[in-house]
Amino acid sequence: MFKKIIKFFKNKFVITSLIFVVWMTAIDRNSFIVQYKLSHELKDLRQKKSYYINEIEKDKNALHDISTNVKTLEKFGREHYLMKRDNEDIFLIIKEKKD
């Protein structure tokens, strides 16, 4: 049986196939391992792209609302820039973190 195994590995086609498999999995610049990593990176980049496209769409809608509606503009100014009318007072409540 041991002689059959040695004879099997002495075959030039088996040796060539083994060298090819080793070359394609580890040595080559475009090996299977590198392709696997690149495909995962591409998947992550596509997910980020869709996230940013959705965020841009939300911002476009918010910008349109702010530029067309005066009440929305006033609400935005009050929430983000703490703007107030002359006869109003603003009280900020800041929660402290408990460590």
mmCIF file as gemmi writes it, N, C-alpha and C atoms, coordinates in Angstrom:
data_model
loop_
_atom_site.group_PDB
_atom_site.id
_atom_site.type_symbol
_atom_site.label_atom_id
_atom_site.label_alt_id
_atom_site.label_comp_id
_atom_site.label_asym_id
_atom_site.label_entity_id
_atom_site.label_seq_id
_atom_site.pdbx_PDB_ins_code
_atom_site.Cartn_x
_atom_site.Cartn_y
_atom_site.Cartn_z
_atom_site.occupancy
_atom_site.B_iso_or_equiv
_atom_site.pdbx_formal_charge
_atom_site.auth_seq_id
_atom_site.auth_asym_id
_atom_site.pdbx_PDB_model_num
ATOM 1 N N . MET Axp A 1 ? 0.829 -1.194 0 1 0 ? 1 A 1
ATOM 2 C CA . MET Axp A 1 ? 0 0 0 1 0 ? 1 A 1
ATOM 3 C C . MET Axp A 1 ? 0.868 1.25 0 1 0 ? 1 A 1
ATOM 4 N N . PHE Axp A 2 ? 1.953 1.205 0.761 1 0 ? 2 A 1
ATOM 5 C CA . PHE Axp A 2 ? 2.855 2.346 0.822 1 0 ? 2 A 1
ATOM 6 C C . PHE Axp A 2 ? 3.483 2.61 -0.542 1 0 ? 2 A 1
ATOM 7 N N . LYS Axp A 3 ? 3.739 1.543 -1.277 1 0 ? 3 A 1
ATOM 8 C CA . LYS Axp A 3 ? 4.327 1.683 -2.611 1 0 ? 3 A 1
ATOM 9 C C . LYS Axp A 3 ? 3.336 2.312 -3.586 1 0 ? 3 A 1
ATOM 10 N N . LYS Axp A 4 ? 2.035 2.022 -3.395 1 0 ? 4 A 1
ATOM 11 C CA . LYS Axp A 4 ? 1.019 2.623 -4.256 1 0 ? 4 A 1
ATOM 12 C C . LYS Axp A 4 ? 0.938 4.132 -4.026 1 0 ? 4 A 1
ATOM 13 N N . ILE Axp A 5 ? 1.053 4.541 -2.778 1 0 ? 5 A 1
ATOM 14 C CA . ILE Axp A 5 ? 1.014 5.967 -2.453 1 0 ? 5 A 1
ATOM 15 C C . ILE Axp A 5 ? 2.22 6.676 -3.039 1 0 ? 5 A 1
ATOM 16 N N . ILE Axp A 6 ? 3.391 6.084 -2.9 1 0 ? 6 A 1
ATOM 17 C CA . ILE Axp A 6 ? 4.605 6.68 -3.471 1 0 ? 6 A 1
ATOM 18 C C . ILE Axp A 6 ? 4.497 6.738 -4.99 1 0 ? 6 A 1
ATOM 19 N N . LYS Axp A 7 ? 3.979 5.677 -5.586 1 0 ? 7 A 1
ATOM 20 C CA . LYS Axp A 7 ? 3.823 5.648 -7.033 1 0 ? 7 A 1
ATOM 21 C C . LYS Axp A 7 ? 2.817 6.717 -7.484 1 0 ? 7 A 1
ATOM 22 N N . PHE Axp A 8 ? 1.767 6.919 -6.697 1 0 ? 8 A 1
ATOM 23 C CA . PHE Axp A 8 ? 0.758 7.934 -7.006 1 0 ? 8 A 1
ATOM 24 C C . PHE Axp A 8 ? 1.387 9.333 -7.013 1 0 ? 8 A 1
ATOM 25 N N . PHE Axp A 9 ? 2.238 9.635 -6.03 1 0 ? 9 A 1
ATOM 26 C CA . PHE Axp A 9 ? 2.848 10.954 -5.941 1 0 ? 9 A 1
ATOM 27 C C . PHE Axp A 9 ? 4.022 11.139 -6.9 1 0 ? 9 A 1
ATOM 28 N N . LYS Axp A 10 ? 4.496 10.095 -7.513 1 0 ? 10 A 1
ATOM 29 C CA . LYS Axp A 10 ? 5.537 10.222 -8.52 1 0 ? 10 A 1
ATOM 30 C C . LYS Axp A 10 ? 4.96 10.57 -9.893 1 0 ? 10 A 1
ATOM 31 N N . ASN Axp A 11 ? 3.669 10.479 -10.039 1 0 ? 11 A 1
ATOM 32 C CA . ASN Axp A 11 ? 3.014 10.808 -11.29 1 0 ? 11 A 1
ATOM 33 C C . ASN Axp A 11 ? 3.182 12.306 -11.569 1 0 ? 11 A 1
ATOM 34 N N . LYS Axp A 12 ? 3.558 12.648 -12.799 1 0 ? 12 A 1
ATOM 35 C CA . LYS Axp A 12 ? 3.841 14.044 -13.114 1 0 ? 12 A 1
ATOM 36 C C . LYS Axp A 12 ? 2.566 14.898 -13.095 1 0 ? 12 A 1
ATOM 37 N N . PHE Axp A 13 ? 1.409 14.32 -13.354 1 0 ? 13 A 1
ATOM 38 C CA . PHE Axp A 13 ? 0.171 15.069 -13.317 1 0 ? 13 A 1
ATOM 39 C C . PHE Axp A 13 ? -0.238 15.41 -11.879 1 0 ? 13 A 1
ATOM 40 N N . VAL Axp A 14 ? 0.001 14.485 -10.972 1 0 ? 14 A 1
ATOM 41 C CA . VAL Axp A 14 ? -0.304 14.735 -9.559 1 0 ? 14 A 1
ATOM 42 C C . VAL Axp A 14 ? 0.619 15.813 -9.007 1 0 ? 14 A 1
ATOM 43 N N . ILE Axp A 15 ? 1.89 15.716 -9.335 1 0 ? 15 A 1
ATOM 44 C CA . ILE Axp A 15 ? 2.855 16.722 -8.872 1 0 ? 15 A 1
ATOM 45 C C . ILE Axp A 15 ? 2.488 18.095 -9.427 1 0 ? 15 A 1
ATOM 46 N N . THR Axp A 16 ? 2.151 18.156 -10.704 1 0 ? 16 A 1
ATOM 47 C CA . THR Axp A 16 ? 1.759 19.424 -11.328 1 0 ? 16 A 1
ATOM 48 C C . THR Axp A 16 ? 0.485 19.966 -10.69 1 0 ? 16 A 1
ATOM 49 N N . SER Axp A 17 ? -0.46 19.107 -10.432 1 0 ? 17 A 1
ATOM 50 C CA . SER Axp A 17 ? -1.708 19.543 -9.799 1 0 ? 17 A 1
ATOM 51 C C . SER Axp A 17 ? -1.464 20.071 -8.389 1 0 ? 17 A 1
ATOM 52 N N . LEU Axp A 18 ? -0.636 19.378 -7.625 1 0 ? 18 A 1
ATOM 53 C CA . LEU Axp A 18 ? -0.327 19.844 -6.271 1 0 ? 18 A 1
ATOM 54 C C . LEU Axp A 18 ? 0.392 21.193 -6.281 1 0 ? 18 A 1
ATOM 55 N N . ILE Axp A 19 ? 1.34 21.335 -7.182 1 0 ? 19 A 1
ATOM 56 C CA . ILE Axp A 19 ? 2.051 22.615 -7.296 1 0 ? 19 A 1
ATOM 57 C C . ILE Axp A 19 ? 1.071 23.725 -7.679 1 0 ? 19 A 1
ATOM 58 N N . PHE Axp A 20 ? 0.159 23.431 -8.601 1 0 ? 20 A 1
ATOM 59 C CA . PHE Axp A 20 ? -0.838 24.413 -9.011 1 0 ? 20 A 1
ATOM 60 C C . PHE Axp A 20 ? -1.739 24.821 -7.847 1 0 ? 20 A 1
ATOM 61 N N . VAL Axp A 21 ? -2.195 23.853 -7.077 1 0 ? 21 A 1
ATOM 62 C CA . VAL Axp A 21 ? -3.074 24.145 -5.938 1 0 ? 21 A 1
ATOM 63 C C . VAL Axp A 21 ? -2.345 24.993 -4.895 1 0 ? 21 A 1
ATOM 64 N N . VAL Axp A 22 ? -1.109 24.634 -4.593 1 0 ? 22 A 1
ATOM 65 C CA . VAL Axp A 22 ? -0.332 25.417 -3.632 1 0 ? 22 A 1
ATOM 66 C C . VAL Axp A 22 ? -0.11 26.822 -4.164 1 0 ? 22 A 1
ATOM 67 N N . TRP Axp A 23 ? 0.215 26.921 -5.435 1 0 ? 23 A 1
ATOM 68 C CA . TRP Axp A 23 ? 0.457 28.231 -6.044 1 0 ? 23 A 1
ATOM 69 C C . TRP Axp A 23 ? -0.797 29.109 -5.977 1 0 ? 23 A 1
ATOM 70 N N . MET Axp A 24 ? -1.945 28.553 -6.303 1 0 ? 24 A 1
ATOM 71 C CA . MET Axp A 24 ? -3.174 29.337 -6.353 1 0 ? 24 A 1
ATOM 72 C C . MET Axp A 24 ? -3.717 29.693 -4.974 1 0 ? 24 A 1
ATOM 73 N N . THR Axp A 25 ? -3.407 28.896 -3.971 1 0 ? 25 A 1
ATOM 74 C CA . THR Axp A 25 ? -3.934 29.197 -2.644 1 0 ? 25 A 1
ATOM 75 C C . THR Axp A 25 ? -3.035 30.096 -1.816 1 0 ? 25 A 1
ATOM 76 N N . ALA Axp A 26 ? -1.741 30.071 -2.025 1 0 ? 26 A 1
ATOM 77 C CA . ALA Axp A 26 ? -0.872 30.799 -1.107 1 0 ? 26 A 1
ATOM 78 C C . ALA Axp A 26 ? 0.142 31.726 -1.769 1 0 ? 26 A 1
ATOM 79 N N . ILE Axp A 27 ? 0.707 31.341 -2.868 1 0 ? 27 A 1
ATOM 80 C CA . ILE Axp A 27 ? 1.86 32.064 -3.401 1 0 ? 27 A 1
ATOM 81 C C . ILE Axp A 27 ? 1.459 33.204 -4.336 1 0 ? 27 A 1
ATOM 82 N N . ASP Axp A 28 ? 0.522 32.993 -5.19 1 0 ? 28 A 1
ATOM 83 C CA . ASP Axp A 28 ? 0.178 33.944 -6.232 1 0 ? 28 A 1
ATOM 84 C C . ASP Axp A 28 ? -0.365 35.252 -5.652 1 0 ? 28 A 1
ATOM 85 N N . ARG Axp A 29 ? -0.126 36.345 -6.382 1 0 ? 29 A 1
ATOM 86 C CA . ARG Axp A 29 ? -0.604 37.658 -5.954 1 0 ? 29 A 1
ATOM 87 C C . ARG Axp A 29 ? -2.134 37.694 -5.936 1 0 ? 29 A 1
ATOM 88 N N . ASN Axp A 30 ? -2.76 36.969 -6.807 1 0 ? 30 A 1
ATOM 89 C CA . ASN Axp A 30 ? -4.215 36.899 -6.879 1 0 ? 30 A 1
ATOM 90 C C . ASN Axp A 30 ? -4.713 35.552 -6.371 1 0 ? 30 A 1
ATOM 91 N N . SER Axp A 31 ? -4.195 35.114 -5.26 1 0 ? 31 A 1
ATOM 92 C CA . SER Axp A 31 ? -4.553 33.797 -4.737 1 0 ? 31 A 1
ATOM 93 C C . SER Axp A 31 ? -5.994 33.792 -4.224 1 0 ? 31 A 1
ATOM 94 N N . PHE Axp A 32 ? -6.463 32.61 -3.913 1 0 ? 32 A 1
ATOM 95 C CA . PHE Axp A 32 ? -7.825 32.464 -3.414 1 0 ? 32 A 1
ATOM 96 C C . PHE Axp A 32 ? -8.008 33.207 -2.096 1 0 ? 32 A 1
ATOM 97 N N . ILE Axp A 33 ? -7.003 33.211 -1.264 1 0 ? 33 A 1
ATOM 98 C CA . ILE Axp A 33 ? -7.078 33.89 0.031 1 0 ? 33 A 1
ATOM 99 C C . ILE Axp A 33 ? -7.229 35.397 -0.18 1 0 ? 33 A 1
ATOM 100 N N . VAL Axp A 34 ? -6.438 35.951 -1.073 1 0 ? 34 A 1
ATOM 101 C CA . VAL Axp A 34 ? -6.522 37.383 -1.36 1 0 ? 34 A 1
ATOM 102 C C . VAL Axp A 34 ? -7.873 37.716 -1.983 1 0 ? 34 A 1
ATOM 103 N N . GLN Axp A 35 ? -8.347 36.88 -2.884 1 0 ? 35 A 1
ATOM 104 C CA . GLN Axp A 35 ? -9.637 37.119 -3.517 1 0 ? 35 A 1
ATOM 105 C C . GLN Axp A 35 ? -10.771 37.08 -2.487 1 0 ? 35 A 1
ATOM 106 N N . TYR Axp A 36 ? -10.668 36.183 -1.532 1 0 ? 36 A 1
ATOM 107 C CA . TYR Axp A 36 ? -11.676 36.091 -0.47 1 0 ? 36 A 1
ATOM 108 C C . TYR Axp A 36 ? -11.695 37.371 0.361 1 0 ? 36 A 1
ATOM 109 N N . LYS Axp A 37 ? -10.513 37.859 0.741 1 0 ? 37 A 1
ATOM 110 C CA . LYS Axp A 37 ? -10.435 39.096 1.516 1 0 ? 37 A 1
ATOM 111 C C . LYS Axp A 37 ? -10.96 40.283 0.719 1 0 ? 37 A 1
ATOM 112 N N . LEU Axp A 38 ? -10.611 40.336 -0.548 1 0 ? 38 A 1
ATOM 113 C CA . LEU Axp A 38 ? -11.071 41.443 -1.391 1 0 ? 38 A 1
ATOM 114 C C . LEU Axp A 38 ? -12.581 41.412 -1.596 1 0 ? 38 A 1
ATOM 115 N N . SER Axp A 39 ? -13.147 40.24 -1.698 1 0 ? 39 A 1
ATOM 116 C CA . SER Axp A 39 ? -14.603 40.154 -1.862 1 0 ? 39 A 1
ATOM 117 C C . SER Axp A 39 ? -15.324 40.627 -0.608 1 0 ? 39 A 1
ATOM 118 N N . HIS Axp A 40 ? -14.779 40.317 0.566 1 0 ? 40 A 1
ATOM 119 C CA . HIS Axp A 40 ? -15.381 40.806 1.805 1 0 ? 40 A 1
ATOM 120 C C . HIS Axp A 40 ? -15.225 42.32 1.926 1 0 ? 40 A 1
ATOM 121 N N . GLU Axp A 41 ? -14.099 42.837 1.526 1 0 ? 41 A 1
ATOM 122 C CA . GLU Axp A 41 ? -13.894 44.284 1.557 1 0 ? 41 A 1
ATOM 123 C C . GLU Axp A 41 ? -14.858 44.98 0.593 1 0 ? 41 A 1
ATOM 124 N N . LEU Axp A 42 ? -15.062 44.395 -0.569 1 0 ? 42 A 1
ATOM 125 C CA . LEU Axp A 42 ? -16.001 44.948 -1.538 1 0 ? 42 A 1
ATOM 126 C C . LEU Axp A 42 ? -17.418 44.945 -0.983 1 0 ? 42 A 1
ATOM 127 N N . LYS Axp A 43 ? -17.79 43.873 -0.3 1 0 ? 43 A 1
ATOM 128 C CA . LYS Axp A 43 ? -19.119 43.788 0.305 1 0 ? 43 A 1
ATOM 129 C C . LYS Axp A 43 ? -19.294 44.889 1.347 1 0 ? 43 A 1
ATOM 130 N N . ASP Axp A 44 ? -18.284 45.102 2.192 1 0 ? 44 A 1
ATOM 131 C CA . ASP Axp A 44 ? -18.359 46.16 3.197 1 0 ? 44 A 1
ATOM 132 C C . ASP Axp A 44 ? -18.451 47.542 2.556 1 0 ? 44 A 1
ATOM 133 N N . LEU Axp A 45 ? -17.703 47.766 1.498 1 0 ? 45 A 1
ATOM 134 C CA . LEU Axp A 45 ? -17.737 49.057 0.821 1 0 ? 45 A 1
ATOM 135 C C . LEU Axp A 45 ? -19.091 49.313 0.163 1 0 ? 45 A 1
ATOM 136 N N . ARG Axp A 46 ? -19.683 48.273 -0.363 1 0 ? 46 A 1
ATOM 137 C CA . ARG Axp A 46 ? -21.021 48.436 -0.951 1 0 ? 46 A 1
ATOM 138 C C . ARG Axp A 46 ? -22.058 48.766 0.118 1 0 ? 46 A 1
ATOM 139 N N . GLN Axp A 47 ? -21.942 48.154 1.29 1 0 ? 47 A 1
ATOM 140 C CA . GLN Axp A 47 ? -22.856 48.473 2.376 1 0 ? 47 A 1
ATOM 141 C C . GLN Axp A 47 ? -22.673 49.921 2.829 1 0 ? 47 A 1
ATOM 142 N N . LYS Axp A 48 ? -21.415 50.361 2.93 1 0 ? 48 A 1
ATOM 143 C CA . LYS Axp A 48 ? -21.154 51.747 3.303 1 0 ? 48 A 1
ATOM 144 C C . LYS Axp A 48 ? -21.695 52.705 2.249 1 0 ? 48 A 1
ATOM 145 N N . LYS Axp A 49 ? -21.554 52.339 0.995 1 0 ? 49 A 1
ATOM 146 C CA . LYS Axp A 49 ? -22.053 53.183 -0.095 1 0 ? 49 A 1
ATOM 147 C C . LYS Axp A 49 ? -23.563 53.356 0.022 1 0 ? 49 A 1
ATOM 148 N N . SER Axp A 50 ? -24.281 52.265 0.243 1 0 ? 50 A 1
ATOM 149 C CA . SER Axp A 50 ? -25.74 52.364 0.367 1 0 ? 50 A 1
ATOM 150 C C . SER Axp A 50 ? -26.127 53.184 1.594 1 0 ? 50 A 1
ATOM 151 N N . TYR Axp A 51 ? -25.372 53.041 2.692 1 0 ? 51 A 1
ATOM 152 C CA . TYR Axp A 51 ? -25.648 53.842 3.891 1 0 ? 51 A 1
ATOM 153 C C . TYR Axp A 51 ? -25.478 55.33 3.584 1 0 ? 51 A 1
ATOM 154 N N . TYR Axp A 52 ? -24.382 55.685 2.935 1 0 ? 52 A 1
ATOM 155 C CA . TYR Axp A 52 ? -24.135 57.095 2.647 1 0 ? 52 A 1
ATOM 156 C C . TYR Axp A 52 ? -25.114 57.655 1.622 1 0 ? 52 A 1
ATOM 157 N N . ILE Axp A 53 ? -25.54 56.845 0.687 1 0 ? 53 A 1
ATOM 158 C CA . ILE Axp A 53 ? -26.557 57.301 -0.264 1 0 ? 53 A 1
ATOM 159 C C . ILE Axp A 53 ? -27.862 57.599 0.47 1 0 ? 53 A 1
ATOM 160 N N . ASN Axp A 54 ? -28.234 56.738 1.421 1 0 ? 54 A 1
ATOM 161 C CA . ASN Axp A 54 ? -29.444 56.987 2.213 1 0 ? 54 A 1
ATOM 162 C C . ASN Axp A 54 ? -29.301 58.251 3.05 1 0 ? 54 A 1
ATOM 163 N N . GLU Axp A 55 ? -28.132 58.459 3.636 1 0 ? 55 A 1
ATOM 164 C CA . GLU Axp A 55 ? -27.909 59.664 4.444 1 0 ? 55 A 1
ATOM 165 C C . GLU Axp A 55 ? -27.961 60.926 3.58 1 0 ? 55 A 1
ATOM 166 N N . ILE Axp A 56 ? -27.408 60.863 2.39 1 0 ? 56 A 1
ATOM 167 C CA . ILE Axp A 56 ? -27.46 62.012 1.481 1 0 ? 56 A 1
ATOM 168 C C . ILE Axp A 56 ? -28.904 62.311 1.106 1 0 ? 56 A 1
ATOM 169 N N . GLU Axp A 57 ? -29.692 61.282 0.877 1 0 ? 57 A 1
ATOM 170 C CA . GLU Axp A 57 ? -31.099 61.479 0.537 1 0 ? 57 A 1
ATOM 171 C C . GLU Axp A 57 ? -31.856 62.117 1.7 1 0 ? 57 A 1
ATOM 172 N N . LYS Axp A 58 ? -31.582 61.677 2.931 1 0 ? 58 A 1
ATOM 173 C CA . LYS Axp A 58 ? -32.215 62.288 4.102 1 0 ? 58 A 1
ATOM 174 C C . LYS Axp A 58 ? -31.829 63.751 4.228 1 0 ? 58 A 1
ATOM 175 N N . ASP Axp A 59 ? -30.548 64.053 4.018 1 0 ? 59 A 1
ATOM 176 C CA . ASP Axp A 59 ? -30.09 65.436 4.115 1 0 ? 59 A 1
ATOM 177 C C . ASP Axp A 59 ? -30.69 66.313 3.029 1 0 ? 59 A 1
ATOM 178 N N . LYS Axp A 60 ? -30.839 65.764 1.823 1 0 ? 60 A 1
ATOM 179 C CA . LYS Axp A 60 ? -31.485 66.532 0.749 1 0 ? 60 A 1
ATOM 180 C C . LYS Axp A 60 ? -32.922 66.863 1.118 1 0 ? 60 A 1
ATOM 181 N N . ASN Axp A 61 ? -33.632 65.886 1.677 1 0 ? 61 A 1
ATOM 182 C CA . ASN Axp A 61 ? -35.018 66.129 2.089 1 0 ? 61 A 1
ATOM 183 C C . ASN Axp A 61 ? -35.085 67.157 3.206 1 0 ? 61 A 1
ATOM 184 N N . ALA Axp A 62 ? -34.179 67.063 4.171 1 0 ? 62 A 1
ATOM 185 C CA . ALA Axp A 62 ? -34.162 68.028 5.267 1 0 ? 62 A 1
ATOM 186 C C . ALA Axp A 62 ? -33.827 69.422 4.752 1 0 ? 62 A 1
ATOM 187 N N . LEU Axp A 63 ? -32.886 69.531 3.846 1 0 ? 63 A 1
ATOM 188 C CA . LEU Axp A 63 ? -32.524 70.817 3.263 1 0 ? 63 A 1
ATOM 189 C C . LEU Axp A 63 ? -33.69 71.415 2.486 1 0 ? 63 A 1
ATOM 190 N N . HIS Axp A 64 ? -34.393 70.574 1.757 1 0 ? 64 A 1
ATOM 191 C CA . HIS Axp A 64 ? -35.565 71.06 1.019 1 0 ? 64 A 1
ATOM 192 C C . HIS Axp A 64 ? -36.631 71.557 1.981 1 0 ? 64 A 1
ATOM 193 N N . ASP Axp A 65 ? -36.874 70.811 3.068 1 0 ? 65 A 1
ATOM 194 C CA . ASP Axp A 65 ? -37.863 71.232 4.062 1 0 ? 65 A 1
ATOM 195 C C . ASP Axp A 65 ? -37.469 72.547 4.716 1 0 ? 65 A 1
ATOM 196 N N . ILE Axp A 66 ? -36.197 72.683 5.041 1 0 ? 66 A 1
ATOM 197 C CA . ILE Axp A 66 ? -35.736 73.906 5.71 1 0 ? 66 A 1
ATOM 198 C C . ILE Axp A 66 ? -35.837 75.106 4.778 1 0 ? 66 A 1
ATOM 199 N N . SER Axp A 67 ? -35.498 74.907 3.517 1 0 ? 67 A 1
ATOM 200 C CA . SER Axp A 67 ? -35.499 76.038 2.598 1 0 ? 67 A 1
ATOM 201 C C . SER Axp A 67 ? -36.896 76.424 2.119 1 0 ? 67 A 1
ATOM 202 N N . THR Axp A 68 ? -37.895 75.555 2.257 1 0 ? 68 A 1
ATOM 203 C CA . THR Axp A 68 ? -39.239 75.879 1.783 1 0 ? 68 A 1
ATOM 204 C C . THR Axp A 68 ? -40.214 76.195 2.909 1 0 ? 68 A 1
ATOM 205 N N . ASN Axp A 69 ? -39.99 75.709 4.112 1 0 ? 69 A 1
ATOM 206 C CA . ASN Axp A 69 ? -40.94 75.88 5.197 1 0 ? 69 A 1
ATOM 207 C C . ASN Axp A 69 ? -40.312 76.717 6.304 1 0 ? 69 A 1
ATOM 208 N N . VAL Axp A 70 ? -40.964 77.832 6.659 1 0 ? 70 A 1
ATOM 209 C CA . VAL Axp A 70 ? -40.428 78.735 7.672 1 0 ? 70 A 1
ATOM 210 C C . VAL Axp A 70 ? -40.479 78.098 9.06 1 0 ? 70 A 1
ATOM 211 N N . LYS Axp A 71 ? -41.533 77.342 9.344 1 0 ? 71 A 1
ATOM 212 C CA . LYS Axp A 71 ? -41.643 76.707 10.661 1 0 ? 71 A 1
ATOM 213 C C . LYS Axp A 71 ? -40.538 75.662 10.858 1 0 ? 71 A 1
ATOM 214 N N . THR Axp A 72 ? -40.22 74.933 9.813 1 0 ? 72 A 1
ATOM 215 C CA . THR Axp A 72 ? -39.147 73.945 9.899 1 0 ? 72 A 1
ATOM 216 C C . THR Axp A 72 ? -37.8 74.635 10.099 1 0 ? 72 A 1
ATOM 217 N N . LEU Axp A 73 ? -37.597 75.756 9.428 1 0 ? 73 A 1
ATOM 218 C CA . LEU Axp A 73 ? -36.367 76.523 9.6 1 0 ? 73 A 1
ATOM 219 C C . LEU Axp A 73 ? -36.234 77.02 11.032 1 0 ? 73 A 1
ATOM 220 N N . GLU Axp A 74 ? -37.34 77.531 11.596 1 0 ? 74 A 1
ATOM 221 C CA . GLU Axp A 74 ? -37.317 78.005 12.984 1 0 ? 74 A 1
ATOM 222 C C . GLU Axp A 74 ? -37.04 76.847 13.952 1 0 ? 74 A 1
ATOM 223 N N . LYS Axp A 75 ? -37.656 75.71 13.722 1 0 ? 75 A 1
ATOM 224 C CA . LYS Axp A 75 ? -37.437 74.539 14.569 1 0 ? 75 A 1
ATOM 225 C C . LYS Axp A 75 ? -35.978 74.093 14.502 1 0 ? 75 A 1
ATOM 226 N N . PHE Axp A 76 ? -35.41 74.079 13.295 1 0 ? 76 A 1
ATOM 227 C CA . PHE Axp A 76 ? -34.01 73.691 13.129 1 0 ? 76 A 1
ATOM 228 C C . PHE Axp A 76 ? -33.085 74.656 13.866 1 0 ? 76 A 1
ATOM 229 N N . GLY Axp A 77 ? -33.329 75.935 13.734 1 0 ? 77 A 1
ATOM 230 C CA . GLY Axp A 77 ? -32.508 76.935 14.426 1 0 ? 77 A 1
ATOM 231 C C . GLY Axp A 77 ? -32.606 76.812 15.934 1 0 ? 77 A 1
ATOM 232 N N . ARG Axp A 78 ? -33.783 76.559 16.44 1 0 ? 78 A 1
ATOM 233 C CA . ARG Axp A 78 ? -33.962 76.407 17.892 1 0 ? 78 A 1
ATOM 234 C C . ARG Axp A 78 ? -33.259 75.147 18.415 1 0 ? 78 A 1
ATOM 235 N N . GLU Axp A 79 ? -33.364 74.045 17.69 1 0 ? 79 A 1
ATOM 236 C CA . GLU Axp A 79 ? -32.793 72.791 18.174 1 0 ? 79 A 1
ATOM 237 C C . GLU Axp A 79 ? -31.279 72.739 18.047 1 0 ? 79 A 1
ATOM 238 N N . HIS Axp A 80 ? -30.739 73.216 16.949 1 0 ? 80 A 1
ATOM 239 C CA . HIS Axp A 80 ? -29.313 73.033 16.689 1 0 ? 80 A 1
ATOM 240 C C . HIS Axp A 80 ? -28.453 74.226 17.095 1 0 ? 80 A 1
ATOM 241 N N . TYR Axp A 81 ? -29.013 75.409 17.049 1 0 ? 81 A 1
ATOM 242 C CA . TYR Axp A 81 ? -28.207 76.595 17.337 1 0 ? 81 A 1
ATOM 243 C C . TYR Axp A 81 ? -28.698 77.368 18.553 1 0 ? 81 A 1
ATOM 244 N N . LEU Axp A 82 ? -29.665 76.814 19.265 1 0 ? 82 A 1
ATOM 245 C CA . LEU Axp A 82 ? -30.205 77.391 20.496 1 0 ? 82 A 1
ATOM 246 C C . LEU Axp A 82 ? -30.675 78.829 20.3 1 0 ? 82 A 1
ATOM 247 N N . MET Axp A 83 ? -31.261 79.116 19.153 1 0 ? 83 A 1
ATOM 248 C CA . MET Axp A 83 ? -31.809 80.443 18.881 1 0 ? 83 A 1
ATOM 249 C C . MET Axp A 83 ? -33.109 80.606 19.648 1 0 ? 83 A 1
ATOM 250 N N . LYS Axp A 84 ? -33.425 81.842 19.961 1 0 ? 84 A 1
ATOM 251 C CA . LYS Axp A 84 ? -34.635 82.12 20.731 1 0 ? 84 A 1
ATOM 252 C C . LYS Axp A 84 ? -35.218 83.436 20.274 1 0 ? 84 A 1
ATOM 253 N N . ARG Axp A 85 ? -36.449 83.641 20.657 1 0 ? 85 A 1
ATOM 254 C CA . ARG Axp A 85 ? -37.096 84.926 20.409 1 0 ? 85 A 1
ATOM 255 C C . ARG Axp A 85 ? -36.696 85.886 21.532 1 0 ? 85 A 1
ATOM 256 N N . ASP Axp A 86 ? -37.016 87.17 21.351 1 0 ? 86 A 1
ATOM 257 C CA . ASP Axp A 86 ? -36.597 88.174 22.335 1 0 ? 86 A 1
ATOM 258 C C . ASP Axp A 86 ? -37.231 87.968 23.703 1 0 ? 86 A 1
ATOM 259 N N . ASN Axp A 87 ? -38.434 87.491 23.762 1 0 ? 87 A 1
ATOM 260 C CA . ASN Axp A 87 ? -39.135 87.363 25.044 1 0 ? 87 A 1
ATOM 261 C C . ASN Axp A 87 ? -39.061 85.948 25.629 1 0 ? 87 A 1
ATOM 262 N N . GLU Axp A 88 ? -38.118 85.139 25.21 1 0 ? 88 A 1
ATOM 263 C CA . GLU Axp A 88 ? -38.021 83.759 25.689 1 0 ? 88 A 1
ATOM 264 C C . GLU Axp A 88 ? -36.722 83.536 26.447 1 0 ? 88 A 1
ATOM 265 N N . ASP Axp A 89 ? -36.737 82.552 27.325 1 0 ? 89 A 1
ATOM 266 C CA . ASP Axp A 89 ? -35.538 82.085 28.022 1 0 ? 89 A 1
ATOM 267 C C . ASP Axp A 89 ? -35.307 80.624 27.649 1 0 ? 89 A 1
ATOM 268 N N . ILE Axp A 90 ? -34.044 80.252 27.572 1 0 ? 90 A 1
ATOM 269 C CA . ILE Axp A 90 ? -33.694 78.872 27.238 1 0 ? 90 A 1
ATOM 270 C C . ILE Axp A 90 ? -33 78.25 28.443 1 0 ? 90 A 1
ATOM 271 N N . PHE Axp A 91 ? -33.455 77.074 28.835 1 0 ? 91 A 1
ATOM 272 C CA . PHE Axp A 91 ? -32.835 76.332 29.919 1 0 ? 91 A 1
ATOM 273 C C . PHE Axp A 91 ? -32.273 75.032 29.352 1 0 ? 91 A 1
ATOM 274 N N . LEU Axp A 92 ? -30.988 74.824 29.528 1 0 ? 92 A 1
ATOM 275 C CA . LEU Axp A 92 ? -30.353 73.605 29.064 1 0 ? 92 A 1
ATOM 276 C C . LEU Axp A 92 ? -30.226 72.633 30.219 1 0 ? 92 A 1
ATOM 277 N N . ILE Axp A 93 ? -30.637 71.411 30.004 1 0 ? 93 A 1
ATOM 278 C CA . ILE Axp A 93 ? -30.514 70.366 31.01 1 0 ? 93 A 1
ATOM 279 C C . ILE Axp A 93 ? -29.463 69.392 30.499 1 0 ? 93 A 1
ATOM 280 N N . ILE Axp A 94 ? -28.358 69.305 31.218 1 0 ? 94 A 1
ATOM 281 C CA . ILE Axp A 94 ? -27.238 68.431 30.822 1 0 ? 94 A 1
ATOM 282 C C . ILE Axp A 94 ? -27.171 67.288 31.812 1 0 ? 94 A 1
ATOM 283 N N . LYS Axp A 95 ? -27.266 66.078 31.318 1 0 ? 95 A 1
ATOM 284 C CA . LYS Axp A 95 ? -27.179 64.895 32.172 1 0 ? 95 A 1
ATOM 285 C C . LYS Axp A 95 ? -25.721 64.508 32.322 1 0 ? 95 A 1
ATOM 286 N N . GLU Axp A 96 ? -25.301 64.309 33.555 1 0 ? 96 A 1
ATOM 287 C CA . GLU Axp A 96 ? -23.908 63.894 33.815 1 0 ? 96 A 1
ATOM 288 C C . GLU Axp A 96 ? -23.825 62.375 33.798 1 0 ? 96 A 1
ATOM 289 N N . LYS Axp A 97 ? -22.718 61.898 33.301 1 0 ? 97 A 1
ATOM 290 C CA . LYS Axp A 97 ? -22.5 60.453 33.257 1 0 ? 97 A 1
ATOM 291 C C . LYS Axp A 97 ? -22.063 59.974 34.625 1 0 ? 97 A 1
ATOM 292 N N . LYS Axp A 98 ? -22.624 58.856 35.058 1 0 ? 98 A 1
ATOM 293 C CA . LYS Axp A 98 ? -22.213 58.253 36.32 1 0 ? 98 A 1
ATOM 294 C C . LYS Axp A 98 ? -21.194 57.173 36.021 1 0 ? 98 A 1
ATOM 295 N N . ASP Axp A 99 ? -19.993 57.35 36.539 1 0 ? 99 A 1
ATOM 296 C CA . ASP Axp A 99 ? -18.927 56.369 36.29 1 0 ? 99 A 1
ATOM 297 C C . ASP Axp A 99 ? -18.806 55.381 37.405 1 0 ? 99 A 1
